[in-house]
Amino acid sequence: MGFQKQGLMWLSGLLFLNILVLSRADVQHYDLFLQESQFTKLCSTKNVLTVNGSFPGPEIRARRGDTVFVNVHNQGNNSVSIKWEGVEDSISGSNELIQPGRNFTYQIELDDEIGTLWWHATSAWASATVHGAFVVLPAANEDYPFPTPDSDKTIIIGEWFRQELTEANQTIAPGQADAYTIDGHTGETNGCSNDTTFEYQVDYQGLYLVRVMNVVNETMVFSIASHSLTIVGQSGAYSRRSFTNSLTLGPYQVVDVLFCANQNLGHYYITARPSSDTTRSTSGILRYTTTSTLV
């Protein structure tokens, strides 16, 4: 009898917490505009389908329990639909194509999802440039189950193709990418003066939550030189903490990590490369903004 009473009390407490979270939930609205834009990378310029003119697309942010309305306006030349990776509940209209010149509003009801999800176009040709992060923060009355970071940053490992990606060549075989990218930057390893390098500025002794997304159809290895990483979440859920010097991310995997900026003043390379080929990589720079007191 006592055991049953304790179980009922535990269940009642859990229901109360869920009701409290939902009572503080909010409604978020986003507009995504699919557009043909010109980008110059690898010494050549081409048209690509982008979201709000950017590659990768904009980040969507909400809190656990929120309702998110995302109005997608297709101003491109081909029909497109968007997939929401990591969202537990089914989303009405997710399998329908948005015709050129039309729009569609996705209604996303967040429940237990937490951490980093992501969204992308469903067709292979469009998803190479049409993708972005979907960050789910703790509810207003919740804390992180790990030390609260000073700030968080999403880093997207992507790829770039010299060829035009159109409806005619929807299937992109793994390994065909001409370069890899970090947040859309190919880095300076390709010998093209117009290629840019990703930079991430941090303060000495700051604690940072980094959301690493691999949107490449290859297993990729990610690392920050001289910094250790603490894994705290994967694919929309918190995980048991583990420690590593580098991340190995499977195709389309998302991992949340903590790291402390506790090294000497200077800059450190951020690298991403396929696990099968150590000669093909891209790099960015982690740059400290304050003077270190370490000798």
Secondary structure as UniProt FT lines:
FT   HELIX           2..23
FT   STRAND          27..41
FT   TURN            42..43
FT   STRAND          44..51
FT   TURN            52..53
FT   STRAND          60..63
FT   TURN            64..65
FT   STRAND          67..74
FT   STRAND          82..85
FT   TURN            92..95
FT   TURN            100..101
FT   STRAND          103..109
FT   STRAND          115..121
FT   HELIX           124..127
FT   TURN            128..129
FT   STRAND          131..137
FT   TURN            140..141
FT   STRAND          151..160
FT   HELIX           167..169
FT   TURN            174..175
FT   STRAND          179..182
FT   TURN            183..184
FT   TURN            189..190
FT   TURN            193..194
FT   STRAND          199..202
FT   TURN            204..205
FT   STRAND          207..214
FT   STRAND          220..224
FT   TURN            225..226
FT   STRAND          229..234
FT   TURN            235..236
FT   STRAND          237..244
FT   STRAND          247..249
FT   TURN            251..252
FT   STRAND          254..260
FT   STRAND          267..274
FT   TURN            275..276
FT   TURN            278..279
FT   STRAND          282..288
//
